[in-house]
């Protein structure tokens, strides 16, 4: 099995991933990883002998650089320094597909892994609940919550909210998702239509990366409602719609790395091991 892996940039998930991989016997080199000293003095030294490379999630900035603090890292020099056949973990990579296709590396996109998505649903749901508890002036117990979308995150979040004695409505487009929500003891509604109305809700959680909240929907919510948008870009607001001040609108992508980086890193480690030892 491959044993030399380099980890670049990112958030605290990368710091914990380094520890997890070392415990599995990997030789780990890091560069601009939070709370860790660089293994080598230069980026090129860090990656040139690597058999695998772990980039952050999300991996790239809008300009196609590797996400890192205090400044992003250039992608092309990294790719030029890698040996042919090197595994590159991270994602999403779609925005840099053309550049990546020019180099003989083996990409493993975290965002395309169903197992990783299912595992990340738990820290995402718990982080969303933490945000709501910090920002709402009321308890979640007895509150009325709308969860838009009933995928992996929507299911994990809805059931945890119900466990806190919130009144939970799930909105979905597919009838089978609405039926499943009802079977699990939740109320259901249709995304984008919201037959039950919107003014009743104390908190709205969106998990769908599409235009599910139009201007008229925002206007229908109470000013004291909280909107927590968990969806990846472009989020749930309609294109061109300015995030409102009232109701309060919070964007909260990447919650696993913010609220449970050690748990999220274990999921990344398991994905890497599954890929390297099929």
N, C-alpha and C positions, 0 to 999 in steps of 0.2 A: 504493500500500500504506500501511496505517497506520504512523505513525512515532513517536507519543508513547506510551510505556508506563511505568506506575508499578509498582514492586515493593515489597511490604510483608512485614515480619517474616520468620519462618522460620529455617532453619539456614544453614550455609555454602553450600548449593546456591544460595540466593538471591543471595549475594555474587558467586559466579562467574557466575550467570545475567546479572546486571547487566553484567558485563564482556563476556560473549558477545554480548549484544544491542547494546551500544555498538559493538562491532566490526562488527556487521551494519548499522550506520547508524541505529539507533534513538536517539531522545532519551529517556534513562532517568532517572526520578526514583525515589529510594529513601526508605523511612521504616522505622526500626528494623530494618535489615538488618545482620547481624553484620559487623563490621570496616569498615563504611562510615558516613560522616557523612550525616545527613539532608540531602536536597536542599533541602527547605523546612522552616520552623519548625513547621508544623502538619500534621496528618494530612489535613485538608480541602484545604489547598493542594496537597498531593502528589497527590491523586486527582481533583480537580475538572476538570482539563484533559486527563486521560488518555484516549486512544483505546482502550487495553487495560490491564488490571490483572492482575498475576501475584501470586497468593496462594501460600502455602507448600503443601507436600505432606507430611503431612496439613495441610489448610487451617485446620481449626477445632478448638477445644477442646471438651470435653464440654458446656460451657455455651453453645456457639455463637459464641464470640469467635474472632478471627483469631489464630493462634499467632504469638507474638512475644516477644522478651526486651527489657527486663526484665519487661514485663507485656503481656498480650494486648491486642489492639486491638478496639474495638467494630465489629461487622459492619454493623449497621443504618445508623449515620451514614456509613459508607463507601458503602453502596449508595445512600443519599439524595444523595450528592455526585456520583455518576457521571452522565454524560450518557446519554440513551436510546441503546441499541445498542452500548454499550461491551462489549468482550470481557472476560470474567472467567475467568482460568485458575486452576486449583488442584484441590482435591478431597481426599477425597470430599465431595460436597455433600448427600448424602441426608438427613443429620440436620437440615439447614436448608432443605430443599426448599420448605416452606411460606412461609418468609420470603422466600426468593429469588424465588419465583414472583410476588411482588407488585411487582417492579421490572423495567423493560424492558431487561434486560441479556442478553448472549449468553454462556451458560455453556459452558466447555470443561473437562470433568472429566478430569484426568490419569489417574485410576484406571480409566477406561473405554477407554483407548487400548491396543490390542494391541501396537502397535509400541513404545510406551513401556514396557510391562510386559516385553516381550522384552529390551529394552536394559538395564533395571534388574536383570534376573536375573543379569547378570555381576558387577556390584559387590556385589550381595547374596551371591552364592556366595563370592566372594573374601573378603568381610567375615566370613562365617560360618566359613570356614577359618581366618582370622586369629584369631577368638575362640577356636576350638578349640585352636589351637597355643599360645595364651597360657595357657589354663586346664588343659590336659591335662598330666599328668606324663610322658607317653610321646610318641613321634613318631606322626604320622599314618601314616607308612609302616609297614605291618604291623598297624595297628590295625583293629578291626572296627567299621564304621559302619553305622547304619541311617538311611536318608533316607525320611521319611514324605511321600508325595506325589510325583507324577512329572509335574508341570506344568512351566512355563518355569523356575522356580527349581530345582525338583527335578532336572530334567535337567542344567542347568548345574552344579549342585553335585555331583551324582553323578559326572559325567565328570571333574571336576577332582579329586575325592577319589581316583578310580581312577588318575588321572595321578600322584598322590603315592604310589601303591602301597598304598593302603588297601584292605581287603577290604570291598566296598560291597554292601549289600543295599538294594533299593528296595521299599517297600511301597506298594501302590495298591489301589484297589477294582475298577477295570476290568480285565478279562482282557487287553485289547489293550495296556494300559500295562505290565502284567507281562511280556507277550510281547516288547514292544519293549525293556524293560530287559534281558531275557535275551539278545536279539539283539545288544545293545551290550556284552555281556560282563559284565553285572552279575547278581547274584542277585536274586530277587524273592520277595515275600511279600504277604499280604493285609492291608491296613490294618484295624485293629480286632480282628483275629484273631491275627495273628502266629504262624503255624504253626511257624516255625523257632525260636520261643522268644525271649526278650529278655535273658536273663542273659549271653549271650555278648558283648554290645556294650560297647565302650568309649565310644562317643559316639552320641547320637541327635539327628538334625536334623529338626525338624518344619516343613513348609511349608504345612500345611493349616489354615485358620481354622475348625476344627470340633473336636468332642470326639473326638479320636483317641487320647488318653492318659487312660485311666480309672485309678481308684485301684489296681486290681489290676495294671495294667500298670506303674505306678510301683513297686509293691512287688516286681515280678518283676525289675526292673533291679538291677544291682549297686550298692552304695553309692558306689563310685568312678566310676560312669558319669557322663558329662556330657550334659545335655539342652540343646540350643540351639533355642529356639522362634523361628522366623523369621516365623511367620504374623501377619497383622494381627489386630486385636481381633475376636473374643474370645480368640484364640490356640488352642492345641491341647489344653489341659487341660479336663477335664469341668467343667461349671458347679458352683460351690461347693467345688471342690477347691483346697485351699491349696497353693501352690507348695512343694515339698519342699526341705528343707535338704540331704538326702542321698537320692538323687543330686542333685548341684548342678543347679539349673534356672535358665537364663538366658533372659530375653526380649530379643529383638534385632530389633524392628521398625525400619524407617527406616535400614537399614545404608548404602544408597548415599550419604546425606547425611553420614554419620559417617566412612566410610572412603575415599570417592572423590568428594567434592563437586564437583570440577571436571568429572570425567567425567559425573556425574549431571546437572550443569547443561547440558552439551552436549545431552543427550537432551531436556531440557525445552525448550531453545532450538529444536531441530529440530521438536518438537511444535508450538510456537508458530508457527514459520514455515510448517509444513504447514497450520495452521488459517487463518492470515492470508493465505496465497497459495495457495488451492486450485487 
